Amino acid sequence: MADMMMFPKTVDEFMEKYKIVDSDEVYTNGAELVPIFRMKQWFEHMDVEPVKHGHWEYIGGYGYQYRCSECIMCVEHTSNYCPHCGAKMDET
């Protein structure tokens, strides 16, 4: 039985393991490159969730009250991300 492929946990470790340096300057001016198939493999094995996108809805009430369009939780002050569900507030 084959061993499971183990991918590095950080970007720096990934680059160190899989980078190719274009030292002959064939494609770049000597930059570090990573084969795209390695990037796809790494992304498939990462434990991440898709980014949620939302917007703040003004609901009034006592003080300034807003709610997240994704999780419907209320906050008094808006920010770039919902503190409850992590949605990125970039929808209009």
Beta strands, then each sheet from edge to edge (+ up, - down):
strand 1: 20-21
strand 2: 32-33
strand 3: 56-58
strand 4: 66-68
strand 5: 74-75
sheet 1: 1+ 2-
sheet 2: 3+ 4- 5+
end
